[in-house]
């Protein structure tokens, strides 16, 4: 998935990675399904392994490792703990563009 943002007449393009798409699907499933959300909070690895509504999640081993250490009582706390590990998105501009 690609996003384009106009910044003072310049376009910056950000491409969503496959891992980000899978994590997004995981959180969407947790939002729409109380049962899946409760399972995710109780045992994240089991929730991922069981999937949701016949769909599986294709997460990288390091993402699964991170999920296995999260202990949360709410989805918002779970998300905060997950995102605390993630590196901020970096956007690079070509040298010729310069940013004022």
Jmol script that loads the backbone (N, CA, C; Angstrom):
load data "model"
ATOM      1  N   UNK A   1       0.849  -1.160   0.000  1.00  0.00           N
ATOM      2  CA  UNK A   1       0.000   0.000   0.000  1.00  0.00           C
ATOM      3  C   UNK A   1       0.900   1.230   0.000  1.00  0.00           C
ATOM      4  N   UNK A   2       0.575   2.208  -0.801  1.00  0.00           N
ATOM      5  CA  UNK A   2       1.394   3.404  -0.890  1.00  0.00           C
ATOM      6  C   UNK A   2       0.598   4.622  -0.457  1.00  0.00           C
ATOM      7  N   UNK A   3       1.286   5.538   0.203  1.00  0.00           N
ATOM      8  CA  UNK A   3       0.693   6.792   0.622  1.00  0.00           C
ATOM      9  C   UNK A   3       1.539   7.908   0.038  1.00  0.00           C
ATOM     10  N   UNK A   4       0.896   8.938  -0.444  1.00  0.00           N
ATOM     11  CA  UNK A   4       1.633  10.095  -0.939  1.00  0.00           C
ATOM     12  C   UNK A   4       1.187  11.315  -0.152  1.00  0.00           C
ATOM     13  N   UNK A   5       2.143  12.103   0.273  1.00  0.00           N
ATOM     14  CA  UNK A   5       1.859  13.299   1.045  1.00  0.00           C
ATOM     15  C   UNK A   5       2.498  14.475   0.340  1.00  0.00           C
ATOM     16  N   UNK A   6       1.741  15.545   0.168  1.00  0.00           N
ATOM     17  CA  UNK A   6       2.278  16.747  -0.452  1.00  0.00           C
ATOM     18  C   UNK A   6       2.877  17.619   0.647  1.00  0.00           C
ATOM     19  N   UNK A   7       4.127  17.966   0.513  1.00  0.00           N
ATOM     20  CA  UNK A   7       4.821  18.786   1.494  1.00  0.00           C
ATOM     21  C   UNK A   7       5.413  19.980   0.779  1.00  0.00           C
ATOM     22  N   UNK A   8       4.750  21.120   0.893  1.00  0.00           N
ATOM     23  CA  UNK A   8       5.184  22.348   0.242  1.00  0.00           C
ATOM     24  C   UNK A   8       5.501  22.139  -1.236  1.00  0.00           C
ATOM     25  N   UNK A   9       4.578  21.515  -1.941  1.00  0.00           N
ATOM     26  CA  UNK A   9       4.746  21.311  -3.370  1.00  0.00           C
ATOM     27  C   UNK A   9       5.561  20.096  -3.754  1.00  0.00           C
ATOM     28  N   UNK A  10       6.073  19.387  -2.778  1.00  0.00           N
ATOM     29  CA  UNK A  10       6.857  18.180  -3.044  1.00  0.00           C
ATOM     30  C   UNK A  10       6.070  16.966  -2.560  1.00  0.00           C
ATOM     31  N   UNK A  11       6.187  15.880  -3.245  1.00  0.00           N
ATOM     32  CA  UNK A  11       5.482  14.664  -2.862  1.00  0.00           C
ATOM     33  C   UNK A  11       6.445  13.691  -2.208  1.00  0.00           C
ATOM     34  N   UNK A  12       6.048  13.222  -1.035  1.00  0.00           N
ATOM     35  CA  UNK A  12       6.811  12.214  -0.317  1.00  0.00           C
ATOM     36  C   UNK A  12       5.971  10.948  -0.353  1.00  0.00           C
ATOM     37  N   UNK A  13       6.570   9.863  -0.802  1.00  0.00           N
ATOM     38  CA  UNK A  13       5.838   8.608  -0.904  1.00  0.00           C
ATOM     39  C   UNK A  13       6.306   7.649   0.177  1.00  0.00           C
ATOM     40  N   UNK A  14       5.345   7.035   0.843  1.00  0.00           N
ATOM     41  CA  UNK A  14       5.631   6.047   1.873  1.00  0.00           C
ATOM     42  C   UNK A  14       4.951   4.750   1.455  1.00  0.00           C
ATOM     43  N   UNK A  15       5.693   3.661   1.433  1.00  0.00           N
ATOM     44  CA  UNK A  15       5.142   2.366   1.066  1.00  0.00           C
ATOM     45  C   UNK A  15       5.003   1.513   2.317  1.00  0.00           C
ATOM     46  N   UNK A  16       3.797   1.024   2.561  1.00  0.00           N
ATOM     47  CA  UNK A  16       3.536   0.172   3.711  1.00  0.00           C
ATOM     48  C   UNK A  16       4.132  -1.205   3.438  1.00  0.00           C
ATOM     49  N   UNK A  17       4.910  -1.723   4.383  1.00  0.00           N
ATOM     50  CA  UNK A  17       5.531  -3.023   4.189  1.00  0.00           C
ATOM     51  C   UNK A  17       4.523  -4.140   4.422  1.00  0.00           C
ATOM     52  N   UNK A  18       4.884  -5.328   3.975  1.00  0.00           N
ATOM     53  CA  UNK A  18       4.027  -6.497   4.169  1.00  0.00           C
ATOM     54  C   UNK A  18       3.827  -6.771   5.654  1.00  0.00           C
ATOM     55  N   UNK A  19       4.863  -6.590   6.456  1.00  0.00           N
ATOM     56  CA  UNK A  19       4.744  -6.810   7.898  1.00  0.00           C
ATOM     57  C   UNK A  19       3.761  -5.821   8.511  1.00  0.00           C
ATOM     58  N   UNK A  20       3.848  -4.568   8.116  1.00  0.00           N
ATOM     59  CA  UNK A  20       2.912  -3.569   8.629  1.00  0.00           C
ATOM     60  C   UNK A  20       1.485  -3.908   8.234  1.00  0.00           C
ATOM     61  N   UNK A  21       1.301  -4.420   7.041  1.00  0.00           N
ATOM     62  CA  UNK A  21      -0.036  -4.805   6.586  1.00  0.00           C
ATOM     63  C   UNK A  21      -0.576  -5.955   7.439  1.00  0.00           C
ATOM     64  N   UNK A  22       0.279  -6.920   7.772  1.00  0.00           N
ATOM     65  CA  UNK A  22      -0.153  -8.052   8.601  1.00  0.00           C
ATOM     66  C   UNK A  22      -0.486  -7.600  10.017  1.00  0.00           C
ATOM     67  N   UNK A  23       0.334  -6.720  10.572  1.00  0.00           N
ATOM     68  CA  UNK A  23       0.071  -6.199  11.914  1.00  0.00           C
ATOM     69  C   UNK A  23      -1.233  -5.406  11.902  1.00  0.00           C
ATOM     70  N   UNK A  24      -1.465  -4.657  10.864  1.00  0.00           N
ATOM     71  CA  UNK A  24      -2.715  -3.909  10.721  1.00  0.00           C
ATOM     72  C   UNK A  24      -3.909  -4.856  10.702  1.00  0.00           C
ATOM     73  N   UNK A  25      -3.793  -5.949   9.972  1.00  0.00           N
ATOM     74  CA  UNK A  25      -4.867  -6.956   9.924  1.00  0.00           C
ATOM     75  C   UNK A  25      -5.104  -7.553  11.304  1.00  0.00           C
ATOM     76  N   UNK A  26      -4.013  -7.807  12.039  1.00  0.00           N
ATOM     77  CA  UNK A  26      -4.109  -8.359  13.391  1.00  0.00           C
ATOM     78  C   UNK A  26      -4.896  -7.425  14.299  1.00  0.00           C
ATOM     79  N   UNK A  27      -4.553  -6.149  14.278  1.00  0.00           N
ATOM     80  CA  UNK A  27      -5.251  -5.183  15.127  1.00  0.00           C
ATOM     81  C   UNK A  27      -6.687  -4.957  14.671  1.00  0.00           C
ATOM     82  N   UNK A  28      -6.936  -4.989  13.386  1.00  0.00           N
ATOM     83  CA  UNK A  28      -8.314  -4.859  12.889  1.00  0.00           C
ATOM     84  C   UNK A  28      -9.177  -6.009  13.396  1.00  0.00           C
ATOM     85  N   UNK A  29      -8.628  -7.218  13.360  1.00  0.00           N
ATOM     86  CA  UNK A  29      -9.366  -8.383  13.861  1.00  0.00           C
ATOM     87  C   UNK A  29      -9.670  -8.212  15.344  1.00  0.00           C
ATOM     88  N   UNK A  30      -8.712  -7.683  16.105  1.00  0.00           N
ATOM     89  CA  UNK A  30      -8.905  -7.478  17.538  1.00  0.00           C
ATOM     90  C   UNK A  30      -9.953  -6.405  17.824  1.00  0.00           C
ATOM     91  N   UNK A  31     -10.054  -5.425  16.940  1.00  0.00           N
ATOM     92  CA  UNK A  31     -11.047  -4.361  17.121  1.00  0.00           C
ATOM     93  C   UNK A  31     -12.456  -4.889  16.861  1.00  0.00           C
ATOM     94  N   UNK A  32     -12.628  -5.681  15.814  1.00  0.00           N
ATOM     95  CA  UNK A  32     -13.980  -6.109  15.428  1.00  0.00           C
ATOM     96  C   UNK A  32     -14.478  -7.355  16.160  1.00  0.00           C
ATOM     97  N   UNK A  33     -13.576  -8.109  16.764  1.00  0.00           N
ATOM     98  CA  UNK A  33     -13.987  -9.348  17.423  1.00  0.00           C
ATOM     99  C   UNK A  33     -13.575  -9.366  18.892  1.00  0.00           C
ATOM    100  N   UNK A  34     -14.555  -9.330  19.760  1.00  0.00           N
ATOM    101  CA  UNK A  34     -14.281  -9.384  21.194  1.00  0.00           C
ATOM    102  C   UNK A  34     -13.551 -10.678  21.548  1.00  0.00           C
ATOM    103  N   UNK A  35     -13.977 -11.766  20.964  1.00  0.00           N
ATOM    104  CA  UNK A  35     -13.371 -13.074  21.250  1.00  0.00           C
ATOM    105  C   UNK A  35     -11.890 -13.098  20.840  1.00  0.00           C
ATOM    106  N   UNK A  36     -11.597 -12.615  19.631  1.00  0.00           N
ATOM    107  CA  UNK A  36     -10.205 -12.586  19.176  1.00  0.00           C
ATOM    108  C   UNK A  36      -9.388 -11.629  20.043  1.00  0.00           C
ATOM    109  N   UNK A  37      -9.959 -10.475  20.377  1.00  0.00           N
ATOM    110  CA  UNK A  37      -9.271  -9.494  21.209  1.00  0.00           C
ATOM    111  C   UNK A  37      -8.898 -10.101  22.568  1.00  0.00           C
ATOM    112  N   UNK A  38      -9.858 -10.785  23.189  1.00  0.00           N
ATOM    113  CA  UNK A  38      -9.590 -11.412  24.478  1.00  0.00           C
ATOM    114  C   UNK A  38      -8.491 -12.463  24.366  1.00  0.00           C
ATOM    115  N   UNK A  39      -8.513 -13.234  23.277  1.00  0.00           N
ATOM    116  CA  UNK A  39      -7.475 -14.249  23.062  1.00  0.00           C
ATOM    117  C   UNK A  39      -6.114 -13.587  22.852  1.00  0.00           C
ATOM    118  N   UNK A  40      -6.093 -12.497  22.095  1.00  0.00           N
ATOM    119  CA  UNK A  40      -4.843 -11.773  21.843  1.00  0.00           C
ATOM    120  C   UNK A  40      -4.252 -11.245  23.151  1.00  0.00           C
ATOM    121  N   UNK A  41      -5.100 -10.739  24.020  1.00  0.00           N
ATOM    122  CA  UNK A  41      -4.630 -10.218  25.302  1.00  0.00           C
ATOM    123  C   UNK A  41      -4.169 -11.343  26.233  1.00  0.00           C
ATOM    124  N   UNK A  42      -4.848 -12.470  26.177  1.00  0.00           N
ATOM    125  CA  UNK A  42      -4.525 -13.609  27.041  1.00  0.00           C
ATOM    126  C   UNK A  42      -3.263 -14.344  26.570  1.00  0.00           C
ATOM    127  N   UNK A  43      -3.192 -14.626  25.278  1.00  0.00           N
ATOM    128  CA  UNK A  43      -2.080 -15.401  24.726  1.00  0.00           C
ATOM    129  C   UNK A  43      -1.850 -14.982  23.268  1.00  0.00           C
ATOM    130  N   UNK A  44      -1.042 -13.939  23.061  1.00  0.00           N
ATOM    131  CA  UNK A  44      -0.852 -13.403  21.710  1.00  0.00           C
ATOM    132  C   UNK A  44      -0.399 -14.433  20.676  1.00  0.00           C
ATOM    133  N   UNK A  45       0.514 -15.312  21.043  1.00  0.00           N
ATOM    134  CA  UNK A  45       1.013 -16.286  20.070  1.00  0.00           C
ATOM    135  C   UNK A  45      -0.059 -17.290  19.674  1.00  0.00           C
ATOM    136  N   UNK A  46      -0.879 -17.707  20.623  1.00  0.00           N
ATOM    137  CA  UNK A  46      -1.970 -18.616  20.306  1.00  0.00           C
ATOM    138  C   UNK A  46      -2.990 -17.930  19.407  1.00  0.00           C
ATOM    139  N   UNK A  47      -3.293 -16.679  19.700  1.00  0.00           N
ATOM    140  CA  UNK A  47      -4.246 -15.926  18.874  1.00  0.00           C
ATOM    141  C   UNK A  47      -3.753 -15.830  17.435  1.00  0.00           C
ATOM    142  N   UNK A  48      -2.475 -15.534  17.276  1.00  0.00           N
ATOM    143  CA  UNK A  48      -1.896 -15.434  15.928  1.00  0.00           C
ATOM    144  C   UNK A  48      -1.920 -16.796  15.245  1.00  0.00           C
ATOM    145  N   UNK A  49      -1.551 -17.838  15.982  1.00  0.00           N
ATOM    146  CA  UNK A  49      -1.509 -19.185  15.409  1.00  0.00           C
ATOM    147  C   UNK A  49      -2.896 -19.656  14.972  1.00  0.00           C
ATOM    148  N   UNK A  50      -3.917 -19.313  15.745  1.00  0.00           N
ATOM    149  CA  UNK A  50      -5.281 -19.736  15.406  1.00  0.00           C
ATOM    150  C   UNK A  50      -5.881 -18.899  14.284  1.00  0.00           C
ATOM    151  N   UNK A  51      -5.377 -17.689  14.107  1.00  0.00           N
ATOM    152  CA  UNK A  51      -5.909 -16.821  13.066  1.00  0.00           C
ATOM    153  C   UNK A  51      -7.259 -16.259  13.434  1.00  0.00           C
ATOM    154  N   UNK A  52      -7.882 -15.624  12.459  1.00  0.00           N
ATOM    155  CA  UNK A  52      -9.192 -15.009  12.686  1.00  0.00           C
ATOM    156  C   UNK A  52     -10.085 -15.243  11.481  1.00  0.00           C
ATOM    157  N   UNK A  53     -11.247 -15.786  11.734  1.00  0.00           N
ATOM    158  CA  UNK A  53     -12.261 -15.949  10.695  1.00  0.00           C
ATOM    159  C   UNK A  53     -11.723 -16.683   9.463  1.00  0.00           C
ATOM    160  N   UNK A  54     -10.915 -17.718   9.712  1.00  0.00           N
ATOM    161  CA  UNK A  54     -10.355 -18.501   8.613  1.00  0.00           C
ATOM    162  C   UNK A  54      -9.125 -17.890   7.970  1.00  0.00           C
ATOM    163  N   UNK A  55      -8.713 -16.733   8.429  1.00  0.00           N
ATOM    164  CA  UNK A  55      -7.532 -16.053   7.881  1.00  0.00           C
ATOM    165  C   UNK A  55      -6.345 -16.256   8.807  1.00  0.00           C
ATOM    166  N   UNK A  56      -5.165 -16.393   8.221  1.00  0.00           N
ATOM    167  CA  UNK A  56      -3.955 -16.523   9.028  1.00  0.00           C
ATOM    168  C   UNK A  56      -3.176 -15.212   8.970  1.00  0.00           C
ATOM    169  N   UNK A  57      -2.271 -15.063   9.930  1.00  0.00           N
ATOM    170  CA  UNK A  57      -1.406 -13.883   9.982  1.00  0.00           C
ATOM    171  C   UNK A  57       0.017 -14.330   9.679  1.00  0.00           C
ATOM    172  N   UNK A  58       0.640 -13.696   8.722  1.00  0.00           N
ATOM    173  CA  UNK A  58       2.010 -14.034   8.316  1.00  0.00           C
ATOM    174  C   UNK A  58       2.977 -13.014   8.897  1.00  0.00           C
ATOM    175  N   UNK A  59       3.333 -13.240  10.159  1.00  0.00           N
ATOM    176  CA  UNK A  59       4.213 -12.314  10.860  1.00  0.00           C
ATOM    177  C   UNK A  59       5.630 -12.871  10.913  1.00  0.00           C
ATOM    178  N   UNK A  60       6.587 -11.975  10.880  1.00  0.00           N
ATOM    179  CA  UNK A  60       7.995 -12.357  10.947  1.00  0.00           C
ATOM    180  C   UNK A  60       8.342 -12.860  12.346  1.00  0.00           C
ATOM    181  N   UNK A  61       9.354 -13.719  12.451  1.00  0.00           N
ATOM    182  CA  UNK A  61       9.744 -14.258  13.757  1.00  0.00           C
ATOM    183  C   UNK A  61      10.038 -13.185  14.812  1.00  0.00           C
ATOM    184  N   UNK A  62      10.684 -12.087  14.427  1.00  0.00           N
ATOM    185  CA  UNK A  62      10.972 -11.053  15.428  1.00  0.00           C
ATOM    186  C   UNK A  62       9.702 -10.366  15.915  1.00  0.00           C
ATOM    187  N   UNK A  63       8.710 -10.248  15.055  1.00  0.00           N
ATOM    188  CA  UNK A  63       7.434  -9.675  15.459  1.00  0.00           C
ATOM    189  C   UNK A  63       6.712 -10.624  16.419  1.00  0.00           C
ATOM    190  N   UNK A  64       6.751 -11.918  16.114  1.00  0.00           N
ATOM    191  CA  UNK A  64       6.145 -12.905  17.007  1.00  0.00           C
ATOM    192  C   UNK A  64       6.853 -12.903  18.366  1.00  0.00           C
ATOM    193  N   UNK A  65       8.156 -12.794  18.350  1.00  0.00           N
ATOM    194  CA  UNK A  65       8.916 -12.731  19.602  1.00  0.00           C
ATOM    195  C   UNK A  65       8.480 -11.530  20.433  1.00  0.00           C
ATOM    196  N   UNK A  66       8.343 -10.402  19.782  1.00  0.00           N
ATOM    197  CA  UNK A  66       7.911  -9.189  20.489  1.00  0.00           C
ATOM    198  C   UNK A  66       6.503  -9.379  21.058  1.00  0.00           C
ATOM    199  N   UNK A  67       5.598  -9.909  20.266  1.00  0.00           N
ATOM    200  CA  UNK A  67       4.222 -10.135  20.733  1.00  0.00           C
ATOM    201  C   UNK A  67       4.194 -11.042  21.959  1.00  0.00           C
ATOM    202  N   UNK A  68       5.091 -12.011  21.998  1.00  0.00           N
ATOM    203  CA  UNK A  68       5.090 -12.975  23.100  1.00  0.00           C
ATOM    204  C   UNK A  68       5.415 -12.332  24.446  1.00  0.00           C
ATOM    205  N   UNK A  69       6.025 -11.158  24.438  1.00  0.00           N
ATOM    206  CA  UNK A  69       6.407 -10.481  25.685  1.00  0.00           C
ATOM    207  C   UNK A  69       5.400  -9.426  26.135  1.00  0.00           C
ATOM    208  N   UNK A  70       4.384  -9.177  25.343  1.00  0.00           N
ATOM    209  CA  UNK A  70       3.407  -8.143  25.694  1.00  0.00           C
ATOM    210  C   UNK A  70       2.412  -8.698  26.703  1.00  0.00           C
ATOM    211  N   UNK A  71       2.201  -7.946  27.783  1.00  0.00           N
ATOM    212  CA  UNK A  71       1.197  -8.266  28.787  1.00  0.00           C
ATOM    213  C   UNK A  71       0.333  -7.029  28.952  1.00  0.00           C
ATOM    214  N   UNK A  72      -0.925  -7.131  28.567  1.00  0.00           N
ATOM    215  CA  UNK A  72      -1.803  -5.968  28.598  1.00  0.00           C
ATOM    216  C   UNK A  72      -3.216  -6.368  28.999  1.00  0.00           C
ATOM    217  N   UNK A  73      -3.936  -5.411  29.590  1.00  0.00           N
ATOM    218  CA  UNK A  73      -5.323  -5.637  29.987  1.00  0.00           C
ATOM    219  C   UNK A  73      -6.319  -5.047  28.996  1.00  0.00           C
ATOM    220  N   UNK A  74      -5.819  -4.233  28.074  1.00  0.00           N
ATOM    221  CA  UNK A  74      -6.700  -3.619  27.082  1.00  0.00           C
ATOM    222  C   UNK A  74      -5.990  -3.590  25.735  1.00  0.00           C
ATOM    223  N   UNK A  75      -6.771  -3.461  24.678  1.00  0.00           N
ATOM    224  CA  UNK A  75      -6.185  -3.400  23.340  1.00  0.00           C
ATOM    225  C   UNK A  75      -5.337  -2.144  23.174  1.00  0.00           C
ATOM    226  N   UNK A  76      -5.767  -1.041  23.774  1.00  0.00           N
ATOM    227  CA  UNK A  76      -4.975   0.186  23.652  1.00  0.00           C
ATOM    228  C   UNK A  76      -3.622   0.038  24.345  1.00  0.00           C
ATOM    229  N   UNK A  77      -3.597  -0.635  25.493  1.00  0.00           N
ATOM    230  CA  UNK A  77      -2.326  -0.886  26.179  1.00  0.00           C
ATOM    231  C   UNK A  77      -1.463  -1.855  25.360  1.00  0.00           C
ATOM    232  N   UNK A  78      -2.095  -2.868  24.784  1.00  0.00           N
ATOM    233  CA  UNK A  78      -1.389  -3.825  23.934  1.00  0.00           C
ATOM    234  C   UNK A  78      -0.737  -3.093  22.760  1.00  0.00           C
ATOM    235  N   UNK A  79      -1.509  -2.229  22.108  1.00  0.00           N
ATOM    236  CA  UNK A  79      -0.993  -1.472  20.964  1.00  0.00           C
ATOM    237  C   UNK A  79       0.146  -0.550  21.380  1.00  0.00           C
ATOM    238  N   UNK A  80       0.000   0.096  22.533  1.00  0.00           N
ATOM    239  CA  UNK A  80       1.055   0.998  23.012  1.00  0.00           C
ATOM    240  C   UNK A  80       2.348   0.232  23.261  1.00  0.00           C
ATOM    241  N   UNK A  81       2.238  -0.954  23.867  1.00  0.00           N
ATOM    242  CA  UNK A  81       3.428  -1.766  24.112  1.00  0.00           C
ATOM    243  C   UNK A  81       4.042  -2.252  22.799  1.00  0.00           C
ATOM    244  N   UNK A  82       3.198  -2.607  21.858  1.00  0.00           N
ATOM    245  CA  UNK A  82       3.704  -3.048  20.563  1.00  0.00           C
ATOM    246  C   UNK A  82       4.443  -1.912  19.864  1.00  0.00           C
ATOM    247  N   UNK A  83       3.833  -0.735  19.846  1.00  0.00           N
ATOM    248  CA  UNK A  83       4.421   0.401  19.142  1.00  0.00           C
ATOM    249  C   UNK A  83       5.647   0.956  19.839  1.00  0.00           C
ATOM    250  N   UNK A  84       5.770   0.738  21.141  1.00  0.00           N
ATOM    251  CA  UNK A  84       6.934   1.242  21.866  1.00  0.00           C
ATOM    252  C   UNK A  84       8.224   0.636  21.336  1.00  0.00           C
ATOM    253  N   UNK A  85       8.152  -0.544  20.788  1.00  0.00           N
ATOM    254  CA  UNK A  85       9.323  -1.227  20.240  1.00  0.00           C
ATOM    255  C   UNK A  85       9.637  -0.763  18.824  1.00  0.00           C
ATOM    256  N   UNK A  86       8.629  -0.335  18.103  1.00  0.00           N
ATOM    257  CA  UNK A  86       8.805   0.017  16.697  1.00  0.00           C
ATOM    258  C   UNK A  86       9.636   1.285  16.539  1.00  0.00           C
ATOM    259  N   UNK A  87      10.487   1.282  15.552  1.00  0.00           N
ATOM    260  CA  UNK A  87      11.279   2.469  15.237  1.00  0.00           C
ATOM    261  C   UNK A  87      10.394   3.471  14.513  1.00  0.00           C
ATOM    262  N   UNK A  88      10.609   4.750  14.749  1.00  0.00           N
ATOM    263  CA  UNK A  88       9.810   5.749  14.035  1.00  0.00           C
ATOM    264  C   UNK A  88      10.072   5.681  12.528  1.00  0.00           C
ATOM    265  N   UNK A  89       9.068   6.054  11.772  1.00  0.00           N
ATOM    266  CA  UNK A  89       9.194   6.069  10.311  1.00  0.00           C
ATOM    267  C   UNK A  89      10.125   7.207   9.926  1.00  0.00           C
ATOM    268  N   UNK A  90      11.051   6.923   9.051  1.00  0.00           N
ATOM    269  CA  UNK A  90      11.963   7.947   8.567  1.00  0.00           C
ATOM    270  C   UNK A  90      11.632   8.252   7.114  1.00  0.00           C
ATOM    271  N   UNK A  91      11.541   9.513   6.810  1.00  0.00           N
ATOM    272  CA  UNK A  91      11.296   9.944   5.445  1.00  0.00           C
ATOM    273  C   UNK A  91      12.515  10.714   4.993  1.00  0.00           C
ATOM    274  N   UNK A  92      13.094  10.299   3.875  1.00  0.00           N
ATOM    275  CA  UNK A  92      14.293  10.957   3.378  1.00  0.00           C
ATOM    276  C   UNK A  92      13.957  11.767   2.138  1.00  0.00           C
ATOM    277  N   UNK A  93      14.501  12.969   2.083  1.00  0.00           N
ATOM    278  CA  UNK A  93      14.332  13.833   0.932  1.00  0.00           C
ATOM    279  C   UNK A  93      15.609  13.785   0.105  1.00  0.00           C
ATOM    280  N   UNK A  94      15.480  13.807  -1.207  1.00  0.00           N
ATOM    281  CA  UNK A  94      16.693  13.902  -2.036  1.00  0.00           C
ATOM    282  C   UNK A  94      17.456  15.156  -1.675  1.00  0.00           C
ATOM    283  N   UNK A  95      18.771  15.106  -1.728  1.00  0.00           N
ATOM    284  CA  UNK A  95      19.607  16.243  -1.337  1.00  0.00           C
ATOM    285  C   UNK A  95      19.248  17.491  -2.125  1.00  0.00           C
ATOM    286  N   UNK A  96      18.890  17.331  -3.382  1.00  0.00           N
ATOM    287  CA  UNK A  96      18.609  18.489  -4.223  1.00  0.00           C
ATOM    288  C   UNK A  96      17.345  19.235  -3.799  1.00  0.00           C
ATOM    289  N   UNK A  97      16.455  18.579  -3.057  1.00  0.00           N
ATOM    290  CA  UNK A  97      15.202  19.230  -2.670  1.00  0.00           C
ATOM    291  C   UNK A  97      15.410  20.194  -1.513  1.00  0.00           C
ATOM    292  N   UNK A  98      16.157  19.793  -0.518  1.00  0.00           N
ATOM    293  CA  UNK A  98      16.334  20.627   0.662  1.00  0.00           C
ATOM    294  C   UNK A  98      15.009  20.884   1.368  1.00  0.00           C
ATOM    295  N   UNK A  99      15.051  21.042   2.636  1.00  0.00           N
ATOM    296  CA  UNK A  99      13.850  21.340   3.413  1.00  0.00           C
ATOM    297  C   UNK A  99      14.107  22.628   4.174  1.00  0.00           C
ATOM    298  N   UNK A 100      13.169  23.548   4.050  1.00  0.00           N
ATOM    299  CA  UNK A 100      13.320  24.847   4.730  1.00  0.00           C
ATOM    300  C   UNK A 100      12.707  24.804   6.093  1.00  0.00           C
TER     301      UNK A 100
END
end "model"
wireframe off; spacefill off
backbone 0.3
color backbone group
